Amino acid sequence: MAPVSVVRTVADEQAWERAKLAARRQYPEAAGERFYRIVMHIYKKMTGYQPRRMRRPRW
């Protein structure tokens, strides 16, 4: 399952699936948390992911 905070569009979902396939090809022994971290790394490289800036509350 793709992380909702990162994967928001159909194109993002497709990139996530491609990243999972690449991770399985390169690291067939990876599982669990390690697999997720590998997929996330590949996904971010593929998409040029930049986290959204956090808004600071106006007090």
C-alpha positions in Angstrom: 0.0 0.0 0.0 1.3 3.4 -1.0 1.8 6.1 1.7 -1.1 8.6 1.4 1.1 11.5 2.5 3.4 11.0 -0.5 1.4 9.3 -3.2 -1.5 11.6 -4.1 -2.2 11.3 -7.9 -2.7 8.6 -10.4 0.7 9.3 -11.8 2.2 9.1 -8.3 0.5 5.7 -7.9 1.9 4.4 -11.1 5.4 5.6 -10.1 5.0 3.8 -6.8 4.1 0.6 -8.5 7.2 1.0 -10.8 9.4 1.6 -7.8 8.0 -1.6 -6.1 8.8 -3.6 -9.2 12.3 -2.2 -9.4 12.9 -2.9 -5.7 11.8 -6.5 -6.1 14.1 -7.0 -9.1 17.1 -5.4 -7.3 16.5 -6.7 -3.8 14.5 -10.0 -4.0 15.4 -10.8 -0.4 14.1 -7.6 1.1 10.9 -7.7 3.2 8.9 -5.6 5.6 10.4 -2.3 6.8 13.5 -2.7 4.7 11.5 -3.3 1.5 9.3 -0.2 2.2 12.4 1.9 2.8 14.0 0.7 -0.5 10.7 1.4 -2.4 10.4 4.9 -0.9 14.0 5.7 -1.8 13.5 4.5 -5.4 10.2 6.4 -5.7 11.7 9.6 -4.5 14.6 9.3 -7.0 12.2 8.5 -9.8 9.8 11.4 -9.2 12.2 14.0 -7.8 10.0 14.1 -4.7 10.3 17.2 -2.5 8.4 17.4 0.7 5.8 20.1 1.0 6.7 23.0 3.1 5.1 23.1 6.5 3.1 26.2 7.2 4.0 28.0 10.3 1.0 29.1 12.4 0.5 32.8 12.6 0.3 33.6 16.3 
